Amino acid sequence: MSVEVNVADTEYLGDRFVFVDCPGSVEFLSEMDGALSGVDMAVVVAEDDERKVPALQLILKALEARAIPRVLFLNKIDKSSRRVRDVLTVLQPASEVPLVLRQIPIWEDSQATGFIDLALERAHVYHEKEPSTEIDMSDEDRTREHEARFTMLEHLADHDDDLMEALLEDIAPDRDLVFSDLVKEMQDGLICPVFFGSADHGNGVSRLLKALRHEAPFVDTLSNRILDDNSRAALQVIKTLHTQHGGKISIARVLEGQVSDGDSLFRNGRDEVKVSGLFSVFGQTASKIATAGKGDLVALGRLEHVETGDLLSHDEGAFTGLNSPEPRSPALATAIEAVQRKDEVRLSAALAKLAEEDPSLSISQNQTTAETLLKGQGEMHLRVAQERLAGKYGLDVSAHTPHIPYAETIRARTKVRGRHKKQSGGHGQFGDVVLEISPLPRGEGIQFSDTITGGVVPKQYIPSVRDGALDALGRGTFGFPVVDVAICLTDGSYHSVDSSDQAFKMAGALAIREGLPDCKPVLLEPIHKVVIACPNDATARVNAIVSARRGQLLGFDARPNWPGWDEVQALLPEAEIGDLIIELRSATAGVASYVSEFDHMAELSGKAAEQALQRSGKQAA
């Protein structure tokens, strides 16, 4: 399967087309998100497979949200075993607008040997890797054509009163009116026309190209949405790439005017950038050109501060760019590090470039576990990212499951003395403190106070006691940070010569380390609130998955504006979220997703606590 955008251009009957091939896998849909900012329409390739309907819905939803005209190409018609109208009945739930058949197949011995064009009312027979040829329709096929054509016209008449009147009066509508309605309603997003064929055999592709040639909107439709009438030149950036030898490349669609190598452009109307190289793109090949005109898809060299989704123009302060969709929430994370320490700086730079190329990848630092986390959309997505680190940047990296940021707290109070005394010739070290350690409600953090009277511990040393106590709380009885604890300095003593800040810091730390085991320490694990989106026929399976992972189900409801989908809400331990997406997608034909956010810390005891300590390499006291 493809894992990134690929660009190709071709000519058909004298017209030039640029195709931007986007991955269909749910893990790589972010590639599509950027490309949609600069296209005139979309061809969605589907097949007769009921299991893939939810995945089709994900793609159509993205197109509908961006108001992008679209057609559906039903591939592998040679392998389909049922009527096309029955296939459309299965696929229709994926689309908010009617799927309107533009063709019906000609069947011979249960094989599609040709098609009947419902708009032109002509029959064609397929030839292997060759254009189809027109044939006469049989009486049976003509009856089928009349029935299917009337259904198509009914859909069109929902938005055309003149056509509706003609149908009611049983008057054959004018063919030009039919074509006009087909074009207008497709471009307005009121219908999704359906063509079919077999890409392997070259069947149906020429008919699809002819439809694109006559019915696809021009670049003016896109540019009119975001540009004013005085624009001299504007480009929409749809993809960012970092090449090994050419540096950063920004792939952009020219919406208006011309752009030349060396031009100065403004990023979103503000920051000025200079084009250092202009290229045409075909797959992985870039060819240097001098200028590009309206409608062209080009690569711009070395625009260091330009990002995917930016709008570039010759006019300062003129544009704000399109409202790009929010980056997709990560579904899986891995901790990554360079095998050799000398590569750490290179790894950081390479990760930043990967995230710039693919906004659905994110990099973060977990301060608690001291790990660099690479987050993405799934197992394959992260695997591809790691392969790029090795192949493209020559980095030897290791990856492992991220550590869980467990913590500790206490359930009892105690009073403990910490005395640090050391004599080694000359001035010694002496610090003596009495600390009262007590639990706080969950989420209160760490509080330090003192009730010193009479100067038994001089004021200048009290901050050092606090620092020592806080340092010791960084690693508790189980080896994790201690939280939700109150510490009160109640008593102590000092030596006029040997006491110092360092001595009282050591005394404070010593008191904490000696006192914590007597406070009934308990392990805490992070709990996240998780919202899982899934087709409603998989909701019961998702509920079972959550329960099996120590989750607390909060309920489920219909997903807003997503017919046939539910949202399941639950509280889940972070330790159980790690590979959750893999099991969810296995149970939902690969389409489930989730978002999570930290909710609270909860006590962990018994066997679950023992397992957590074993996974973390810690030993219980």
C-alpha positions in Angstrom: 0.0 0.0 0.0 1.1 3.6 -0.5 2.3 5.5 2.6 2.7 9.0 1.2 1.4 11.4 -1.5 2.7 10.9 -5.0 2.2 13.3 -7.9 1.9 12.6 -11.6 0.7 14.6 -14.6 -0.6 13.4 -18.0 -2.4 14.6 -21.1 -5.7 13.2 -22.3 -7.3 14.4 -25.5 -5.3 17.6 -25.4 -6.0 18.4 -21.8 -3.4 18.3 -19.0 -4.3 16.6 -15.7 -2.3 16.5 -12.4 -3.1 13.5 -10.2 -2.2 13.5 -6.5 -2.3 9.9 -5.3 -3.1 9.7 -1.6 -2.9 6.7 0.7 -6.3 5.2 1.7 -5.1 3.5 5.0 -6.5 5.1 8.1 -2.9 5.4 9.5 -1.9 7.7 6.6 -4.9 9.9 6.1 -3.0 12.9 7.2 -1.3 12.8 3.8 -4.7 13.3 2.3 -5.5 16.2 4.6 -2.7 18.4 3.2 -3.4 17.5 -0.4 -7.1 18.4 -0.2 -6.1 22.1 0.2 -5.0 22.3 -3.4 -7.2 20.0 -5.5 -10.2 20.7 -7.7 -12.0 17.4 -7.1 -11.4 13.9 -5.8 -11.7 10.4 -7.3 -12.4 7.9 -4.5 -11.5 4.4 -5.5 -13.6 1.7 -3.7 -14.6 -1.9 -4.3 -17.4 -4.3 -3.5 -16.4 -5.2 0.0 -18.9 -4.5 2.9 -16.1 -4.7 5.4 -14.4 -1.6 3.9 -17.5 0.7 4.1 -16.4 2.3 7.4 -13.0 3.1 5.9 -14.7 4.6 2.8 -16.8 6.7 5.2 -13.7 8.2 6.8 -12.5 9.4 3.4 -15.8 10.7 2.2 -16.4 12.6 5.5 -13.1 14.4 5.0 -14.1 15.4 1.5 -17.6 16.5 2.6 -16.2 18.6 5.4 -14.0 20.5 2.9 -16.8 20.8 0.3 -14.6 19.1 -2.4 -16.5 17.7 -5.4 -16.0 13.9 -5.7 -16.8 10.9 -7.8 -16.6 7.3 -6.8 -14.8 4.7 -9.0 -15.9 1.2 -8.2 -12.9 -0.9 -9.0 -12.6 -4.7 -9.6 -15.9 -4.8 -11.4 -14.6 -8.0 -13.0 -14.6 -9.7 -9.6 -17.9 -8.5 -8.4 -20.6 -11.1 -8.0 -23.7 -8.9 -7.5 -25.6 -6.1 -9.2 -24.0 -2.7 -9.0 -27.2 -1.3 -7.6 -26.9 -3.8 -4.7 -23.3 -2.7 -4.2 -24.4 0.9 -4.0 -27.0 0.0 -1.3 -24.1 -1.4 0.7 -21.9 1.7 0.1 -24.5 4.4 0.5 -24.2 4.7 4.4 -20.7 5.9 3.8 -21.9 9.0 2.0 -24.1 11.9 3.2 -25.2 12.6 -0.4 -26.7 10.1 -2.8 -24.4 7.8 -4.7 -25.7 8.2 -8.3 -24.9 5.5 -10.9 -23.6 6.9 -14.2 -23.2 3.5 -15.8 -24.6 0.0 -15.5 -22.6 -3.1 -16.5 -23.3 -5.4 -19.4 -23.2 -9.0 -18.0 -22.2 -12.1 -19.9 -21.8 -15.4 -18.1 -21.7 -13.4 -14.8 -18.8 -11.3 -16.0 -18.9 -7.6 -16.8 -18.0 -7.4 -20.4 -18.9 -3.7 -21.0 -21.1 -0.8 -19.8 -24.0 1.3 -20.7 -23.6 5.1 -20.2 -26.8 6.3 -18.6 -26.3 10.0 -19.6 -25.4 9.3 -23.2 -27.6 6.1 -23.5 -24.9 4.2 -25.3 -23.5 0.7 -24.8 -19.8 -0.1 -25.0 -17.8 -3.3 -24.8 -14.5 -3.7 -23.0 -11.2 -4.6 -24.6 -8.1 -5.7 -22.7 -5.8 -2.7 -22.2 -7.6 -1.0 -25.1 -10.4 1.6 -25.4 -13.9 0.3 -25.4 -16.0 0.3 -28.5 -19.7 1.2 -29.0 -22.2 -1.6 -29.6 -25.9 -1.9 -30.0 -28.0 -2.6 -26.9 -30.0 -5.7 -26.5 -33.7 -5.4 -25.7 -33.0 -6.7 -22.2 -30.2 -4.2 -21.6 -32.3 -1.4 -22.9 -35.0 -2.2 -20.4 -32.3 -2.2 -17.6 -30.9 1.1 -19.0 -34.3 2.8 -18.9 -34.9 1.8 -15.3 -31.4 2.8 -14.1 -31.5 6.1 -16.1 -34.9 7.0 -14.5 -33.4 6.5 -11.0 -30.5 8.8 -11.9 -32.8 11.4 -13.2 -34.9 11.2 -10.0 -31.8 12.1 -8.0 -31.1 15.0 -10.3 -34.7 16.2 -10.2 -34.5 16.6 -6.4 -32.5 19.9 -7.1 -34.1 20.9 -10.5 -37.7 21.8 -10.7 -37.7 21.8 -14.5 -36.4 18.3 -14.7 -38.9 17.2 -12.0 -41.7 18.6 -14.1 -40.5 16.8 -17.2 -40.4 13.5 -15.3 -43.9 14.0 -13.8 -45.3 14.7 -17.3 -43.4 11.7 -18.8 -41.5 14.0 -21.2 -38.0 12.9 -22.2 -35.6 15.6 -20.8 -33.2 17.4 -23.0 -29.8 15.7 -22.9 -28.0 19.1 -22.4 -30.2 19.7 -19.3 -29.2 16.3 -18.0 -25.5 16.9 -18.4 -25.8 20.4 -17.0 -27.5 19.0 -13.9 -24.9 16.2 -13.5 -22.1 18.7 -13.6 -23.6 21.3 -11.4 -24.9 19.0 -8.7 -21.6 17.1 -8.6 -19.6 20.4 -8.3 -22.0 21.7 -5.6 -21.5 18.5 -3.6 -25.2 17.5 -3.9 -24.5 14.1 -5.5 -21.5 11.7 -5.8 -21.5 10.1 -9.3 -20.4 6.5 -9.5 -18.3 5.0 -12.3 -16.9 1.5 -12.4 -14.2 -0.6 -14.1 -11.2 -2.7 -13.7 -7.8 -1.0 -13.3 -5.9 -4.2 -13.8 -7.5 -4.7 -17.3 -7.7 -1.0 -18.1 -11.5 -1.1 -18.3 -13.5 2.0 -17.4 -10.5 4.3 -17.0 -11.0 6.1 -20.3 -14.7 6.8 -19.5 -13.6 8.2 -16.1 -11.0 10.5 -17.8 -13.7 11.8 -20.2 -16.0 12.6 -17.3 -13.1 14.5 -15.5 -12.4 16.3 -18.8 -15.9 17.6 -19.2 -17.2 17.8 -15.6 -14.3 18.6 -13.2 -14.2 22.2 -11.9 -11.2 24.4 -12.9 -8.7 25.9 -10.6 -10.8 29.1 -10.6 -13.3 27.4 -8.3 -10.7 26.8 -5.7 -8.9 30.2 -6.0 -12.2 32.1 -5.8 -12.8 30.7 -2.4 -9.7 32.2 -0.8 -8.3 34.9 -3.1 -9.5 38.5 -3.8 -9.9 39.9 -7.3 -6.5 41.8 -7.3 -4.3 38.8 -6.7 -1.1 38.8 -8.8 0.0 35.3 -7.7 -0.9 32.9 -5.0 0.2 29.3 -4.2 -1.3 26.8 -1.7 1.3 24.5 -0.1 0.0 21.0 0.1 3.0 19.0 1.1 6.5 19.5 2.7 9.4 17.2 1.9 13.0 17.1 3.1 15.3 15.6 0.5 18.8 14.3 1.1 20.5 16.6 -1.5 18.0 19.3 -2.3 17.1 20.3 1.2 13.5 21.4 2.0 10.9 21.2 -0.8 7.4 22.7 -0.6 4.9 21.2 -3.0 2.3 23.9 -3.9 -0.6 24.5 -6.3 -0.5 27.8 -8.3 -4.0 29.3 -7.8 -3.5 32.6 -9.6 -0.9 34.3 -11.7 2.6 33.0 -12.3 5.6 32.2 -10.1 9.2 32.2 -11.2 12.5 30.9 -9.7 13.9 33.7 -7.5 10.6 35.3 -6.7 10.0 36.9 -3.3 6.7 35.7 -1.7 4.9 36.4 1.5 3.9 33.5 3.7 0.2 34.0 4.7 0.6 37.7 3.8 3.3 38.3 6.4 6.8 36.8 6.4 8.8 37.3 3.2 10.5 34.2 1.7 12.5 33.7 -1.5 12.0 30.8 -4.0 15.4 29.1 -4.4 14.5 26.6 -7.1 11.3 25.8 -9.0 10.6 22.3 -10.2 7.9 20.2 -11.8 7.2 16.9 -10.0 6.5 13.4 -11.4 6.7 10.7 -8.7 10.1 11.0 -7.1 11.5 13.0 -10.0 11.8 16.8 -9.9 12.7 18.7 -13.1 13.9 22.3 -12.9 11.7 24.9 -14.6 11.8 28.7 -14.9 8.2 29.6 -14.4 4.8 28.0 -13.5 1.3 29.2 -14.3 -2.2 29.0 -12.9 -3.2 25.5 -12.1 0.3 24.0 -12.1 1.5 21.8 -9.2 5.2 22.6 -8.5 7.9 22.2 -6.0 9.5 25.2 -4.4 13.1 25.0 -3.0 14.4 26.0 0.4 11.5 27.9 1.9 12.7 27.2 5.4 9.8 28.7 7.4 7.0 27.6 5.1 4.7 24.8 6.3 2.0 22.6 4.8 -1.2 24.5 4.6 0.4 27.9 4.1 -0.6 30.3 1.4 2.1 32.1 -0.5 1.5 35.3 -2.5 3.3 38.3 -4.1 1.0 40.6 -2.0 1.9 41.4 1.5 -0.9 41.3 4.0 -3.5 40.0 1.5 -4.3 36.5 2.7 -4.7 34.3 5.7 -4.7 30.9 4.0 -7.2 28.1 4.2 -8.4 26.8 7.5 -6.5 23.6 7.6 -7.9 20.7 9.7 -6.5 20.0 13.1 -3.7 17.4 13.1 -5.0 14.0 13.9 -4.7 12.9 17.5 -1.9 10.3 18.0 -3.0 6.7 18.6 0.2 4.9 19.4 3.6 6.0 20.9 7.0 4.5 21.0 10.1 5.7 23.0 13.0 6.2 20.7 16.7 6.9 21.2 19.9 6.9 19.2 22.0 3.8 19.7 25.2 5.9 19.7 25.2 9.0 21.9 27.0 11.0 19.2 23.9 10.7 17.0 21.5 12.3 19.5 21.6 15.8 17.9 21.2 14.3 14.5 18.2 12.3 15.7 16.5 15.4 17.1 16.9 17.2 13.8 15.7 14.2 11.8 12.6 13.8 14.1 11.8 17.5 13.6 11.9 17.0 9.8 9.7 14.0 9.9 7.1 15.8 12.0 7.2 18.8 9.5 6.6 16.4 6.6 3.8 14.6 8.4 1.9 16.7 10.9 0.2 13.5 12.3 3.5 12.5 13.8 4.4 14.3 17.0 7.5 14.3 19.1 7.5 15.1 22.9 9.8 14.7 25.9 8.5 12.9 28.9 10.3 14.6 31.7 9.3 12.0 34.3 10.7 9.0 32.5 13.4 11.0 30.5 12.3 9.5 27.2 11.8 10.9 23.7 8.3 9.8 22.5 7.4 9.4 18.9 3.6 9.4 18.5 1.7 8.4 15.4 -1.5 6.9 13.9 -0.7 3.3 14.4 1.9 0.5 14.2 2.6 0.7 10.5 2.8 4.5 10.7 5.5 4.4 13.4 7.3 1.6 11.6 7.5 3.7 8.4 8.8 6.6 10.4 11.6 4.5 11.9 12.5 3.1 8.5 12.9 6.6 7.2 15.2 7.5 10.1 17.4 4.6 9.1 17.2 4.8 5.3 16.9 8.5 4.7 19.0 9.9 7.6 21.3 6.9 8.2 20.5 6.8 11.9 20.7 3.7 14.0 17.9 4.0 16.5 16.3 1.7 19.1 12.6 1.8 20.1 10.7 0.4 23.0 7.4 0.7 24.7 7.2 4.0 26.7 7.6 3.7 30.5 4.5 4.6 32.5 5.0 7.7 34.7 3.9 6.0 37.9 4.0 7.9 41.2 3.7 7.2 44.9 1.9 8.7 47.8 1.3 7.9 51.5 -1.7 6.9 53.5 -0.4 7.5 57.1 1.5 10.2 58.9 4.7 10.0 60.9 7.2 12.2 62.6 10.9 11.5 62.0 14.3 13.0 62.9 17.0 13.3 60.4 20.5 14.1 61.6 23.5 14.6 59.4 26.8 14.7 61.4 30.2 14.3 59.9 33.6 15.2 61.3 36.7 15.1 59.1 39.2 17.5 60.5 38.6 21.3 60.6 35.0 22.3 60.2 32.6 19.3 60.3 29.0 19.1 59.0 26.0 19.1 61.3 22.3 19.4 60.6 19.4 18.1 62.7 15.7 18.4 61.8 12.4 16.9 62.8 9.9 16.5 60.0 6.2 15.7 60.2 5.1 13.8 57.0 1.4 13.5 56.3 -0.8 12.7 53.3 -2.8 15.3 51.3 -5.9 14.8 49.1 -5.2 13.6 45.6 -4.0 16.3 43.3 -2.7 18.7 46.0 0.9 18.2 45.1 3.7 18.8 47.7 3.4 21.4 50.5 6.2 22.4 52.8 5.8 24.5 56.0 7.6 25.0 59.3 6.6 25.7 62.9 10.1 26.6 64.1 10.2 28.8 67.2 13.1 29.9 69.3 15.6 29.6 66.4 16.3 25.9 67.0 16.8 25.8 63.2 18.1 29.2 61.9 15.9 30.8 59.2 18.6 30.8 56.7 18.8 27.0 56.7 15.0 26.3 56.4 15.1 26.6 52.5 17.9 24.1 52.4 15.8 21.7 54.5 13.0 22.1 52.0 15.3 21.5 49.1 16.7 18.3 50.6 13.2 17.0 51.3 12.0 17.7 47.8 15.0 16.0 46.3 14.3 12.9 48.4 10.7 12.9 47.3 11.8 12.5 43.7 12.5 8.9 44.4 10.2 7.2 47.0 10.0 3.8 48.5 9.1 2.1 45.2 11.5 4.3 43.1 8.9 6.7 41.8 8.3 10.4 42.5 6.2 11.0 45.7 3.1 13.3 45.3 0.3 14.7 47.5 2.4 15.0 50.7 2.6 17.7 53.4 6.0 18.2 55.1 6.3 20.3 58.2 9.6 21.2 59.9 8.7 21.2 63.6 12.1 20.9 65.4 15.8 20.5 65.1 19.1 21.8 66.3 22.3 23.3 64.8 26.0 23.9 65.6 27.3 27.4 65.5 30.4 26.3 63.6 29.6 23.0 61.7 26.1 23.8 60.5 25.7 24.8 56.8 23.1 24.8 54.0 24.5 21.6 52.7 24.3 19.9 56.1 20.7 20.8 56.6 19.9 19.8 53.0 21.3 16.4 53.7 19.4 16.2 57.0 16.1 17.0 55.3 16.7 14.3 52.7 17.7 11.7 55.3 14.5 12.4 57.3 12.3 11.8 54.2 14.1 8.6 53.2 13.8 7.2 56.8 10.2 8.3 57.3 8.5 7.3 54.0 8.4 3.5 54.7 6.5 4.2 57.9 3.8 6.2 56.1 2.2 3.2 54.3 3.3 4.1 50.8 1.1 3.2 47.9 1.7 3.2 44.2 -0.3 5.6 41.9 -1.0 5.1 38.2 -2.2 7.7 35.7 -5.8 7.3 34.5 -6.9 8.8 31.2 -10.4 9.7 30.0 -10.7 8.0 26.6 -13.3 8.6 23.9 -13.4 5.9 21.3 -15.1 6.4 17.9 -16.3 3.2 16.2 -19.0 1.8 13.9 -22.0 0.9 16.1 -22.0 -2.7 15.1 -18.6 -2.9 16.9 -19.6 -1.0 20.1 -20.2 -4.2 22.1 -16.8 -5.5 21.1 -15.2 -2.2 22.1 -16.9 -2.2 25.5 -15.5 -5.7 26.1 -12.0 -4.5 25.1 -12.2 -1.6 27.6 -13.4 -3.8 30.4 -10.7 -6.4 29.8 -8.1 -3.6 30.2 -9.2 -2.6 33.7 -11.3 0.2 32.2 -14.3 1.9 33.7 -17.1 2.4 31.1 -18.8 5.8 31.4 -21.3 5.2 28.7 -21.7 5.5 24.9 -23.8 7.7 22.6 -24.2 8.2 18.8 -21.3 10.1 17.3 -22.5 13.5 16.2 -23.0 13.9 12.4 -21.6 10.3 11.8 -24.6 8.0 11.0 -23.9 4.5 12.1 -21.1 5.4 14.5 -20.9 5.5 18.3 -18.6 7.2 20.8 -17.6 5.1 23.8 -16.4 7.0 26.9 -14.3 5.3 29.5 -11.6 5.8 32.1 -8.5 3.7 31.3 -5.1 3.3 33.1 -2.3 4.7 30.9 -0.6 1.3 31.2 -3.5 -0.3 29.3 -3.6 2.4 26.5 -0.3 1.6 24.9 -1.4 -0.9 22.2 -5.1 -0.2 22.6 -5.4 1.1 19.0 -4.2 -2.2 17.6 -6.9 -4.2 19.3 -9.6 -1.6 18.5 -8.8 -1.6 14.8 -8.7 -5.4 14.7 -12.2 -5.3 16.1 -13.5 -2.6 13.7 -12.1 -3.4 10.3 -9.3 -1.0 10.9 -11.3 2.3 11.3 -11.6 2.9 15.1 -9.9 5.9 16.6 -9.7 7.5 20.0 -8.6 10.6 21.9 -7.4 10.6 25.4 -6.4 13.1 28.1 -5.0 12.7 31.6 -7.7 12.7 34.2 -6.3 11.7 37.6 -3.9 9.5 39.5 -5.4 6.4 41.2 -4.0 4.0 43.8 -2.7 0.7 42.5 -2.3 -2.3 44.8 -2.2 -6.1 44.8 -1.2 -8.1 41.8 -1.6 -5.2 39.4 0.9 -3.2 41.5 3.4 -6.1 41.6 3.2 -6.4 37.8 3.7 -2.7 37.4 6.8 -2.8 39.5 8.1 -5.8 37.6 7.5 -4.0 34.3 9.3 -0.9 35.6 12.2 -2.9 37.0 11.5 -1.7 40.5 11.4 -3.8 43.6 8.8 -3.4 46.4 10.1 -2.5 49.8 
